[in-house]
Amino acid sequence: MPENATAACSGAVRIAGVERTFATKNGPRTVLDGIDLDVVAGEIVAIVGPSGCGKSTLLRLVGGLDRPTAGTIALDGDATHAQDDRTAVAFQEPRLLPWRTIAQNVAIGLPRGTGKKEGRERVAELLHLVGLDHAADQRPREVSGGMAQRASLARALARSPRVLLLDEPFGALDALTRLRMHDLLLEIHAAQPTTILLVTHDVEEALYLADRVLLLRSLHAPAEPERPRARIVALGSTSGIGAAGTSGAHGSEQPAATEPARRASIARTVPVPGARPRDRGARPFTDLRASLLDGLGVHQH
C-alpha cells in the first residue's frame, strides 16, 4: 500500500464467494469459482493467469458490466450495481472517438451534470496529469499509441472513480512506451490514490506496479503437481521470504503465498514486498518473477 493511501480513502472492495457460470451449447461452463478477496482502499492488485481463467470476467463483475452467478461484490460496504459509476474501466485499446479531439474524448468520462466550467477545468487538470496539455486539440489519428493510451487513462479518471479497472492497458504498446506508462501510472496513483485492479499477462509489470499479485488458475485445465518454491529475499531488506511469511507493505508479517483448500479460481495471492519504484534487476524481484512464472506453468531450467 502507498503511504498516502489512508484508511479514510474510499474504494475498498470485498468479493465473497463469487462464481460466474455461462450457458453454452455443451451445457454450463464455470469460468470463476470461489473468489474471496478483500482489496484495501488505495491498493493496487494485479491479476495474472492463463488465457480463459476469468481475469477480464472478474474485472467486468467488479465494474457492474456483468453479474455473478453466485456470491456478492461490495464497494465500501455497498453492493455494486449495473454499470457502477463508482468504477471506471480502461481497456487494451484506447477506444477514442476519432472525430473528437483528445480533450473532448477525455470529457466523455465526466459525470453527468458536470457544469461546463467545472468540466473544462477537470479535463485540463487530467491532461496535465498525463502530460497531454499540448495535444488537447489534436485528433486521435494525430497522436502516438502511447499518447492515445494516456488519453484513455485520463478519460477513465475523469469521474474520479473509487476503483480503476485496467484490462491489459499497456499490452498493445511497444516495450519502451510500456515502461514509461508504468511510471506514469504510479505517478497518477501517487497524485490520486484510487484503488486499482490491473489485469496483465506481463508478470514483471505486475510485480513492478502492484502491492499484491493475484494468480488465477483455469478451472478446466488439469491440476499440476505442487513444485517447491524458492526462498525469496524481500526487496530492500535482508530478511527472507519463504512459505512461512513475508514482510508486507506496512512491515507486518503475512503469508507470501496462500493456497485454497479446494480447487477454486484463486491459485495464489502473493504480496509484493518493497516500496515502489522497484528495482527490476534486483535478485528478490527476479526470484519472485520466477516463482510466479512457475505458477503459470513456465518452468525455468
Backbone hydrogen bonds, N-H to C=O, Kabsch-Sander energy under -0.5 kcal/mol:
donor,donor_aa,acceptor,acceptor_aa,energy
5,A,2,P,-1.6
6,T,4,N,-1.0
9,C,6,T,-1.7
13,V,39,V,-1.9
14,R,74,A,-2.6
15,I,37,L,-3.3
16,A,14,R,-0.5
16,A,72,T,-2.7
18,V,35,I,-2.1
19,E,70,A,-2.3
20,R,32,L,-2.2
22,F,29,R,-2.8
24,T,27,G,-0.8
27,G,24,T,-1.9
29,R,22,F,-2.9
31,V,20,R,-2.6
31,V,29,R,-0.5
32,L,20,R,-1.5
35,I,18,V,-2.1
36,D,34,G,-0.7
37,L,15,I,-2.6
39,V,13,V,-3.1
40,V,38,D,-0.5
43,E,40,V,-2.2
45,V,43,E,-0.6
45,V,196,I,-2.8
46,A,212,R,-2.5
47,I,198,L,-3.5
48,V,46,A,-0.5
48,V,214,L,-2.7
53,C,50,P,-1.6
58,L,54,G,-2.2
59,L,55,K,-1.6
60,R,56,S,-2.4
61,L,57,T,-2.1
62,V,58,L,-2.1
63,G,59,L,-2.3
64,G,61,L,-0.9
65,L,60,R,-2.2
66,D,60,R,-1.1
69,T,19,E,-2.3
70,A,19,E,-1.6
72,T,16,A,-2.2
74,A,14,R,-2.5
75,L,78,D,-3.2
76,D,12,A,-3.2
76,D,74,A,-0.5
78,D,75,L,-1.6
80,T,73,I,-2.2
83,Q,64,G,-2.8
84,D,63,G,-0.9
84,D,81,H,-1.0
87,T,84,D,-1.6
88,A,163,V,-1.7
90,A,165,L,-2.5
100,R,97,L,-1.7
102,I,135,A,-0.5
102,I,138,Q,-2.2
103,A,136,A,-2.5
105,N,101,T,-2.4
106,V,102,I,-2.2
107,A,103,A,-2.0
108,I,104,Q,-0.8
108,I,105,N,-0.6
109,G,106,V,-1.5
110,L,107,A,-1.7
114,T,111,P,-1.5
119,G,115,G,-2.9
120,R,116,K,-2.5
121,E,117,K,-2.3
122,R,118,E,-2.3
123,V,119,G,-2.6
124,A,120,R,-2.4
125,E,121,E,-2.1
126,L,122,R,-2.2
127,L,123,V,-2.8
128,H,124,A,-1.9
129,L,125,E,-1.9
130,V,126,L,-2.0
131,G,128,H,-0.9
132,L,127,L,-3.6
133,D,127,L,-0.5
135,A,132,L,-1.2
136,A,133,D,-1.2
138,Q,135,A,-1.6
142,E,139,R,-2.0
143,V,140,P,-1.4
148,A,144,S,-2.4
149,Q,145,G,-2.1
150,R,146,G,-1.8
151,A,147,M,-2.1
152,S,148,A,-1.9
153,L,149,Q,-2.0
154,A,150,R,-2.4
155,R,151,A,-2.4
156,A,152,S,-2.0
157,L,153,L,-1.8
158,A,154,A,-0.7
158,A,155,R,-0.7
160,S,157,L,-2.2
162,R,86,R,-2.1
163,V,86,R,-1.6
164,L,195,T,-3.4
165,L,88,A,-3.4
165,L,163,V,-0.6
166,L,164,L,-0.6
166,L,197,L,-2.9
167,D,90,A,-2.6
167,D,165,L,-0.6
168,E,166,L,-0.9
168,E,199,V,-2.1
171,G,168,E,-1.2
173,L,170,F,-1.5
178,R,174,D,-2.5
179,L,175,A,-1.9
180,R,176,L,-1.9
181,M,177,T,-2.3
182,H,178,R,-1.8
183,D,179,L,-1.5
184,L,180,R,-2.1
185,L,181,M,-2.7
186,L,182,H,-1.8
187,E,183,D,-2.1
188,I,184,L,-2.7
189,H,185,L,-2.6
190,A,186,L,-2.0
191,A,187,E,-1.9
192,Q,188,I,-3.0
194,T,192,Q,-3.0
195,T,162,R,-1.8
196,I,43,E,-2.6
197,L,164,L,-2.3
198,L,45,V,-2.7
198,L,196,I,-0.5
199,V,166,L,-3.2
199,V,197,L,-0.5
200,T,47,I,-2.1
203,V,201,H,-0.8
206,A,202,D,-2.1
207,L,203,V,-2.3
208,Y,204,E,-2.2
209,L,205,E,-1.9
210,A,206,A,-2.4
211,D,44,I,-3.2
212,R,44,I,-1.4
213,V,270,V,-2.5
214,L,46,A,-3.6
215,L,213,V,-0.6
215,L,268,R,-3.0
216,L,48,V,-2.9
216,L,214,L,-0.7
217,R,265,S,-2.6
221,A,218,S,-1.1
232,I,241,I,-3.3
234,A,239,S,-2.3
237,S,234,A,-2.0
241,I,232,I,-4.0
242,G,240,G,-0.6
242,G,245,G,-1.1
246,T,254,Q,-2.4
248,G,246,T,-0.7
248,G,252,S,-2.7
251,G,248,G,-1.7
254,Q,246,T,-1.8
264,A,262,R,-2.1
265,S,33,D,-2.8
267,A,215,L,-2.5
267,A,265,S,-0.8
268,R,215,L,-1.5
270,V,213,V,-3.0
272,V,211,D,-2.9
280,R,278,R,-0.8
282,A,279,D,-1.5
286,T,282,A,-2.2
287,D,283,R,-2.6
288,L,284,P,-2.4
289,R,285,F,-2.2
290,A,286,T,-2.3
291,S,287,D,-2.1
292,L,288,L,-2.2
293,L,289,R,-2.6
294,D,290,A,-2.1
295,G,291,S,-1.7
296,L,292,L,-1.2
297,G,294,D,-1.5
298,V,293,L,-3.1
299,H,297,G,-1.0
